């Protein structure tokens, strides 16, 4: 009898549920968007209940397509640095979640930097003192919403990332857990000890008792309650933050293996094995996963905040394309961006620049500029942003890509031209959800080893560099100049 795994990918704009067969194929899929809330400029929030309802709806849709009796377990992957509060008994949330894109804590970061905390924070966490990460958001809540935070300190409200929240909902509040890949994004986790840091919890004012228990990334984690989760009583056997999950789903199990996921933002991760590698070039040191026997695998990460979100802005904000898929056809009607450069710093700049005050910038407009030039400039911007990160990493011959935008052949070709290396696109590009399924499958015995998982990876297409290298470098130099101008916006 064949076996399958239910994987839930709780992303930034919606929840995807897939069922993965024991052959490593996606045999069912459901998807449900949820609302984005922007209460003030630079603020981004999600309603926890809307995330949960989207999870239920996406899962229902996927389960309609399969025999649920063949499911062996559940894997969960999620947007990472977003923080939520919920009542431990009722599971209701007293406020909306603060999303990883949110920039409201920029002033807290400046203050803590001026107080001299940044070097120690980076030493312990491998991260930067930036609004991106969860700890600054929790400190903001403590300072700005003391009544709510008082209930955190009293133990009534739990604090967690999206994975913790979903597991609490699935288990009727019985489990409050997370794994190292999510914990390592909070500014509260010590990479060297592999545990929550009392020092960091004190610095950010977060009660350690409010945080989830740390569990392995796969194995015996929890069991879903059928009364809460669609009549399913299954082991929750895999957890990973979305980018680490994509690294796992791309079968990047060996040190030096790297992938780029094109999503709302884009994230380049390279596996560094058991070695904690630190970067002085704007990359983050992070936990990739921890096995049931306690072995911790690390990664280096370049986090780019806005890539797919820039395409979404073209669609919803400017309304110059009807869908993300349309960008390839529109951009292909012109041979170049004709000198137009778009820096999509719509929520500041991430790696390797790390400037929360930078703002979106479009340069090079003329009377001859059309929507096609701007759309092509947006695809080029994604490729430029990825190159900025890859240029700080050790040289490689190939880069594995995944995520929604990698279906765009033009983007993949521009990326290969900019990097000067082959870009490999797998047959299954839902590698974030696939990684969660692989983890849960290892945890339940559907697969015996990572070697068995590696055999499931199949190439769809390899994009090789074409064109003149000098032209690619000249375009990148224009981009670099435009980035500097976007950084100067706060001083105007």
C-alpha positions as CSV (number, residue, x, y, z in Angstrom):
1,X,0.0,0.0,0.0
2,X,1.4,3.4,-1.0
3,X,2.0,6.1,1.6
4,X,1.7,9.9,1.4
5,X,2.5,13.0,3.4
6,X,0.4,16.1,3.9
7,X,2.6,19.2,3.7
8,X,1.4,22.7,4.7
9,X,3.2,25.7,3.4
10,X,1.9,28.7,5.3
11,X,3.4,31.5,3.3
12,X,3.2,35.3,3.4
13,X,0.3,35.8,1.1
14,X,-1.5,32.4,1.3
15,X,-1.4,28.8,2.4
16,X,-0.6,25.9,0.1
17,X,-1.4,22.3,1.1
18,X,0.0,19.5,-0.9
19,X,0.0,15.7,-0.7
20,X,3.3,14.1,-1.6
21,X,3.5,10.5,-2.6
22,X,6.2,8.1,-1.5
23,X,7.7,8.5,-5.0
24,X,8.3,12.2,-4.2
25,X,5.5,13.4,-6.5
26,X,2.9,16.1,-5.6
27,X,-0.4,14.3,-6.2
28,X,-2.8,16.9,-4.7
29,X,-2.8,20.6,-4.0
30,X,-4.9,23.3,-2.5
31,X,-4.3,27.0,-2.0
32,X,-6.0,29.8,-0.2
33,X,-5.0,33.4,0.0
34,X,-5.4,35.6,3.1
35,X,-5.6,39.3,3.6
36,X,-2.6,41.6,3.9
37,X,-3.1,44.5,6.4
38,X,-1.2,47.7,6.1
39,X,-2.3,49.9,9.1
40,X,0.5,52.5,8.5
41,X,3.3,53.0,6.0
42,X,5.9,50.4,6.5
43,X,3.6,48.3,8.7
44,X,2.5,44.8,7.6
45,X,0.1,42.6,9.6
46,X,-1.8,39.3,9.3
47,X,-4.8,38.2,11.2
48,X,-3.9,34.8,12.8
49,X,-7.5,33.5,12.5
50,X,-7.4,34.2,8.7
51,X,-4.1,32.2,8.5
52,X,-5.8,29.3,10.3
53,X,-8.9,29.4,8.1
54,X,-6.8,29.6,5.0
55,X,-4.9,26.5,6.3
56,X,-8.2,24.6,6.8
57,X,-9.5,25.6,3.3
58,X,-6.3,24.8,1.5
59,X,-6.1,21.4,3.3
60,X,-9.7,20.6,2.5
61,X,-9.1,21.2,-1.2
62,X,-6.1,19.0,-1.2
63,X,-7.8,16.2,0.7
64,X,-10.7,16.1,-1.8
65,X,-8.2,14.8,-4.4
66,X,-6.7,11.8,-2.5
67,X,-7.4,8.9,-0.2
68,X,-6.8,10.4,3.2
69,X,-6.4,6.9,4.7
70,X,-3.0,6.7,3.0
71,X,-1.6,9.8,4.8
72,X,1.2,8.9,7.2
73,X,2.0,12.3,8.6
74,X,2.0,16.1,8.4
75,X,4.9,18.5,7.6
76,X,4.7,22.2,8.2
77,X,6.7,25.0,6.7
78,X,6.1,28.7,7.1
79,X,7.0,32.3,6.7
80,X,9.5,32.7,9.4
81,X,10.1,35.9,11.3
82,X,6.4,36.8,11.6
83,X,5.3,36.8,15.3
84,X,2.0,36.0,16.8
85,X,0.4,36.0,20.2
86,X,-2.5,33.7,21.2
87,X,-4.4,32.7,24.3
88,X,-3.1,29.3,25.5
89,X,-6.7,28.2,26.5
90,X,-9.0,29.7,23.9
91,X,-6.3,29.9,21.1
92,X,-7.8,33.2,20.1
93,X,-5.3,36.0,19.3
94,X,-5.5,39.4,21.0
95,X,-4.0,41.3,18.0
96,X,-2.8,40.8,14.5
97,X,0.5,39.2,13.7
98,X,3.5,41.5,12.9
99,X,4.9,40.2,9.6
100,X,8.5,39.8,8.7
101,X,8.3,42.6,6.1
102,X,7.2,45.1,8.8
103,X,9.5,48.0,9.4
104,X,8.0,49.6,12.5
105,X,10.9,48.6,14.7
106,X,13.6,50.6,12.8
107,X,13.9,53.1,15.6
108,X,14.3,50.3,18.2
109,X,17.1,48.9,16.2
110,X,18.8,52.3,16.0
111,X,18.4,52.7,19.8
112,X,19.8,49.2,20.6
113,X,22.7,49.8,18.2
114,X,23.5,53.1,19.9
115,X,23.4,51.3,23.2
116,X,26.1,49.0,21.9
117,X,24.2,45.7,21.7
118,X,24.6,44.9,18.0
119,X,27.9,43.1,18.1
120,X,26.9,40.8,20.9
121,X,23.5,40.1,19.2
122,X,25.3,39.1,16.0
123,X,27.9,37.0,17.9
124,X,25.2,35.0,19.5
125,X,22.6,34.8,16.7
126,X,24.4,35.1,13.4
127,X,21.9,37.7,12.5
128,X,21.8,41.5,12.2
129,X,19.9,44.0,14.4
130,X,17.2,44.6,11.9
131,X,13.4,45.0,11.9
132,X,13.2,41.9,9.8
133,X,13.7,39.6,12.8
134,X,11.2,38.6,15.5
135,X,12.9,39.9,18.6
136,X,12.6,43.6,17.7
137,X,8.9,43.1,17.0
138,X,8.4,41.5,20.5
139,X,10.2,44.4,22.1
140,X,8.0,46.8,20.3
141,X,4.9,45.0,21.6
142,X,6.3,45.1,25.1
143,X,6.9,48.9,24.9
144,X,3.8,49.9,22.9
145,X,1.1,47.5,24.1
146,X,1.9,46.9,27.8
147,X,-1.5,45.7,28.7
148,X,-1.4,42.9,26.1
149,X,2.3,42.2,27.0
150,X,1.4,41.9,30.7
151,X,-0.7,38.8,29.8
152,X,2.4,37.4,28.0
153,X,4.4,37.9,31.2
154,X,1.6,36.3,33.3
155,X,1.7,33.2,31.1
156,X,-1.8,33.5,29.6
157,X,-0.6,34.4,26.1
158,X,1.9,32.3,24.1
159,X,4.5,33.8,21.8
160,X,5.5,32.1,18.6
161,X,6.1,32.0,14.9
162,X,3.5,30.7,12.4
163,X,4.6,27.1,12.7
164,X,4.0,27.2,16.5
165,X,0.6,28.8,16.1
166,X,-0.6,26.2,13.5
167,X,0.6,23.3,15.7
168,X,-1.2,24.8,18.6
169,X,-4.4,25.0,16.6
170,X,-4.0,21.5,15.1
171,X,-3.4,20.0,18.5
172,X,-6.1,21.9,20.4
173,X,-3.5,23.8,22.3
174,X,-1.7,20.8,23.7
175,X,1.7,21.6,22.1
176,X,3.7,24.8,22.0
177,X,6.8,23.9,19.9
178,X,9.1,25.1,17.2
179,X,12.3,23.9,15.5
180,X,15.7,25.4,15.2
181,X,15.2,26.8,11.7
182,X,12.4,29.1,13.0
183,X,14.0,29.7,16.4
184,X,17.2,30.9,14.8
185,X,15.4,33.8,13.1
186,X,14.1,35.4,16.3
187,X,17.2,37.1,17.7
188,X,16.5,35.0,20.9
189,X,18.4,31.8,19.9
190,X,22.1,31.1,20.5
191,X,23.5,29.4,17.4
192,X,26.4,27.8,19.3
193,X,24.4,26.2,22.1
194,X,21.4,25.4,19.9
195,X,19.0,26.7,22.6
196,X,17.1,29.8,23.6
197,X,19.4,32.4,25.2
198,X,18.5,33.8,28.6
199,X,20.8,36.8,27.8
200,X,18.9,37.6,24.6
201,X,15.5,37.1,26.2
202,X,16.5,39.6,28.9
203,X,17.8,42.0,26.3
204,X,14.6,42.0,24.3
205,X,12.3,41.7,27.3
206,X,10.8,38.4,26.3
207,X,9.9,35.8,29.0
208,X,11.5,32.6,28.1
209,X,8.5,30.6,29.4
210,X,6.4,32.3,26.7
211,X,8.5,30.8,23.9
212,X,7.9,27.4,22.3
213,X,9.8,24.2,23.3
214,X,12.5,23.3,20.8
215,X,12.0,20.0,19.0
216,X,13.9,18.3,16.1
217,X,13.1,19.3,12.6
218,X,11.8,15.8,12.0
219,X,10.6,12.9,14.2
220,X,8.1,12.4,16.9
221,X,6.9,16.0,17.5
222,X,3.1,16.1,18.0
223,X,-0.2,14.5,16.9
224,X,-3.1,16.4,15.3
225,X,-6.4,16.5,17.1
226,X,-9.2,15.3,14.7
227,X,-11.7,17.6,16.4
228,X,-9.6,20.6,15.6
229,X,-8.0,19.6,12.2
230,X,-10.5,18.1,9.7
231,X,-10.9,14.7,11.4
232,X,-7.2,14.0,10.9
233,X,-5.3,12.2,13.7
234,X,-1.8,12.2,12.3
235,X,1.8,12.6,13.5
236,X,3.1,16.1,12.9
237,X,6.6,14.9,12.1
238,X,8.4,17.7,10.2
239,X,8.9,21.4,10.8
240,X,11.1,24.0,9.0
241,X,11.0,27.6,8.2
242,X,10.3,28.1,4.5
243,X,13.8,28.8,3.2
244,X,15.4,26.0,5.1
245,X,12.6,23.8,3.9
246,X,13.3,24.7,0.3
247,X,17.0,23.9,0.9
248,X,15.9,20.5,2.1
249,X,13.4,20.1,-0.7
250,X,16.1,20.9,-3.3
251,X,18.1,18.0,-1.7
252,X,20.9,20.4,-0.7
253,X,22.2,18.0,1.9
254,X,25.9,18.5,1.4
255,X,28.1,21.4,2.5
256,X,28.4,23.8,-0.5
257,X,25.0,23.0,-2.0
258,X,23.0,26.1,-2.7
259,X,19.5,27.2,-3.8
260,X,17.6,30.4,-4.5
261,X,13.9,30.5,-3.8
262,X,11.9,33.2,-5.6
263,X,8.9,34.1,-3.5
264,X,7.5,37.3,-2.0
265,X,11.2,37.9,-1.3
266,X,14.1,35.8,-2.6
267,X,16.4,33.8,-0.4
268,X,19.7,32.2,-1.2
269,X,20.9,29.6,1.2
270,X,24.1,27.5,1.1
271,X,24.6,24.5,3.3
272,X,27.6,24.8,5.5
273,X,27.2,21.4,7.3
274,X,28.1,21.2,11.0
275,X,30.3,24.3,10.7
276,X,28.9,27.6,11.9
277,X,30.3,29.9,9.1
278,X,30.1,33.7,9.7
279,X,30.1,36.3,7.0
280,X,31.4,39.8,6.9
281,X,29.6,40.5,3.6
282,X,26.1,41.0,4.8
283,X,25.0,37.3,4.9
284,X,23.3,35.7,7.8
285,X,24.4,32.6,9.7
286,X,21.4,30.5,10.5
287,X,20.3,27.0,11.6
288,X,19.2,24.8,8.7
289,X,17.8,21.8,10.6
290,X,18.4,19.6,13.5
291,X,18.1,15.8,13.3
292,X,16.4,13.7,16.0
293,X,19.8,12.7,17.3
294,X,20.6,16.3,17.9
295,X,23.0,17.0,15.0
296,X,22.7,20.7,13.9
297,X,23.2,21.6,10.3
298,X,24.0,25.3,9.6
299,X,23.6,27.5,6.5
300,X,24.6,30.9,5.2
301,X,21.7,33.0,3.9
302,X,21.2,36.1,1.8
303,X,17.7,37.4,2.4
304,X,16.2,39.7,-0.2
305,X,13.0,41.3,1.0
306,X,11.1,42.2,-2.2
307,X,11.2,40.3,-5.5
308,X,7.9,38.5,-6.2
309,X,6.3,41.3,-4.2
310,X,7.6,43.8,-6.8
311,X,5.7,41.8,-9.5
312,X,2.6,41.8,-7.2
313,X,3.0,45.6,-7.0
314,X,3.0,45.9,-10.8
315,X,-0.2,43.8,-10.8
316,X,-2.1,45.3,-7.9
317,X,-0.5,48.7,-7.3
318,X,0.3,50.0,-10.8
319,X,-2.1,47.6,-12.5
320,X,0.1,47.3,-15.6
321,X,0.0,43.5,-15.7
322,X,-3.0,41.3,-15.1
323,X,-1.0,38.4,-13.5
324,X,2.5,37.5,-12.6
325,X,2.6,35.0,-15.4
326,X,2.0,37.8,-17.9
327,X,5.3,39.4,-17.1
328,X,7.3,37.1,-19.3
329,X,5.2,37.9,-22.4
330,X,5.1,41.6,-21.7
331,X,8.9,41.9,-21.0
332,X,9.7,39.8,-24.0
333,X,8.2,42.4,-26.4
334,X,11.4,44.5,-25.8
335,X,15.0,43.5,-26.2
336,X,16.1,45.4,-23.1
337,X,14.8,47.7,-20.3
338,X,16.3,50.6,-22.4
339,X,18.2,52.0,-19.5
340,X,15.3,51.8,-17.0
341,X,16.4,50.5,-13.6
342,X,14.0,49.6,-10.8
343,X,15.2,49.1,-7.2
344,X,12.3,47.4,-5.5
345,X,13.2,48.6,-2.0
346,X,9.5,48.8,-1.1
347,X,10.2,47.6,2.5
348,X,13.9,48.6,2.7
349,X,16.9,46.6,1.5
350,X,18.0,43.2,2.9
351,X,21.2,41.4,2.1
352,X,23.8,42.4,1.4
353,X,22.9,46.1,2.0
354,X,20.7,46.0,5.1
355,X,19.2,49.4,4.9
356,X,15.7,49.6,6.4
357,X,15.3,53.2,5.3
358,X,16.0,52.7,1.6
359,X,12.9,53.1,-0.6
360,X,11.8,52.0,-4.1
361,X,13.5,53.9,-6.9
362,X,12.9,53.9,-10.7
363,X,15.6,55.6,-12.8
364,X,16.2,56.1,-16.5
365,X,12.6,57.0,-17.6
366,X,12.2,58.8,-20.9
367,X,9.3,59.6,-23.2
368,X,9.9,56.3,-24.9
369,X,9.5,54.2,-21.8
370,X,6.6,51.8,-21.9
371,X,5.1,49.3,-19.5
372,X,7.2,46.6,-21.1
373,X,10.4,48.4,-20.2
374,X,9.3,48.7,-16.6
375,X,8.2,45.0,-16.4
376,X,11.5,43.9,-17.9
377,X,13.4,46.2,-15.4
378,X,11.5,44.4,-12.6
379,X,12.7,41.0,-13.8
380,X,16.2,42.3,-14.1
381,X,16.0,43.8,-10.6
382,X,15.3,40.3,-9.2
383,X,18.3,38.9,-11.0
384,X,20.5,41.8,-9.9
385,X,19.4,41.4,-6.3
386,X,20.3,37.7,-6.4
387,X,23.6,38.4,-8.0
388,X,24.5,40.9,-5.2
389,X,24.1,38.0,-2.7
390,X,25.8,35.3,-4.8
391,X,28.8,37.6,-5.4
392,X,29.5,37.4,-1.7
393,X,29.5,33.6,-1.6
394,X,32.1,31.1,-2.7
395,X,32.2,30.5,-6.5
396,X,30.0,27.8,-7.9
397,X,29.1,26.3,-11.3
398,X,25.4,26.0,-10.8
399,X,22.5,27.4,-8.8
400,X,19.3,25.5,-8.1
401,X,16.2,27.7,-8.3
402,X,12.6,27.2,-7.1
403,X,9.5,29.2,-6.1
404,X,6.8,30.7,-8.3
405,X,8.8,33.1,-10.3
406,X,11.2,30.4,-11.6
407,X,8.5,29.3,-14.0
408,X,9.4,32.5,-15.8
409,X,11.9,31.4,-18.5
410,X,13.0,34.9,-19.2
411,X,13.8,35.6,-15.5
412,X,15.8,32.3,-15.3
413,X,17.8,33.3,-18.5
414,X,18.5,36.8,-17.2
415,X,19.6,35.2,-13.9
416,X,22.0,32.9,-15.7
417,X,23.4,35.7,-17.8
418,X,24.0,37.9,-14.7
419,X,25.6,35.1,-12.6
420,X,27.6,33.6,-15.4
421,X,26.7,30.1,-14.2
422,X,24.1,27.5,-15.1
423,X,20.7,27.9,-13.4
424,X,19.0,24.6,-12.8
425,X,15.2,24.4,-12.4
426,X,13.7,21.2,-11.0
427,X,10.7,19.5,-12.4
428,X,8.9,20.1,-9.1
429,X,9.2,23.8,-8.2
430,X,7.1,23.6,-5.0
431,X,10.3,22.8,-3.1
432,X,9.3,24.6,0.1
433,X,6.3,22.3,0.6
434,X,8.3,19.4,-0.7
435,X,10.9,20.0,1.9
436,X,8.3,19.9,4.7
437,X,7.0,16.6,3.2
438,X,10.5,15.2,3.1
439,X,11.1,16.0,6.7
440,X,7.8,14.5,7.8
441,X,8.4,11.5,5.6
442,X,11.8,10.9,7.3
443,X,10.1,11.4,10.7
444,X,7.4,8.7,9.9
445,X,9.5,6.2,7.9
446,X,8.1,6.9,4.5
447,X,11.7,7.5,3.4
448,X,14.7,5.9,5.1
449,X,17.5,8.4,4.3
450,X,18.4,11.6,2.6
451,X,20.1,9.5,-0.1
452,X,16.7,8.1,-1.0
453,X,15.3,11.6,-1.1
454,X,18.1,12.8,-3.4
455,X,17.1,10.2,-6.0
456,X,13.6,11.9,-6.3
457,X,15.1,15.2,-7.6
458,X,14.6,15.7,-11.3
459,X,15.9,18.5,-13.6
460,X,13.3,20.3,-15.7
461,X,15.6,22.7,-17.6
462,X,19.1,24.1,-17.3
463,X,19.6,27.8,-18.3
464,X,23.2,28.5,-19.5
465,X,24.7,31.9,-19.7
466,X,24.4,33.7,-23.1
467,X,25.2,37.0,-24.5
468,X,28.1,39.4,-23.8
469,X,29.6,39.3,-20.2
470,X,30.6,42.9,-20.6
471,X,27.0,43.9,-21.2
472,X,25.8,42.0,-18.2
473,X,28.4,43.7,-16.0
474,X,27.5,47.1,-17.3
475,X,23.8,46.6,-16.5
476,X,24.8,45.5,-13.0
477,X,26.9,48.6,-12.5
478,X,23.9,50.8,-13.4
479,X,21.9,48.8,-10.9
480,X,24.6,49.3,-8.2
481,X,24.4,53.1,-8.8
482,X,20.6,53.0,-8.5
483,X,20.8,51.1,-5.2
484,X,23.0,53.8,-3.8
485,X,20.4,56.4,-4.7
486,X,17.6,54.4,-3.1
487,X,19.7,54.4,0.1
488,X,19.9,58.2,0.1
489,X,16.1,58.7,0.1
490,X,15.9,59.0,3.9
491,X,18.2,62.0,3.8
492,X,16.2,63.9,1.2
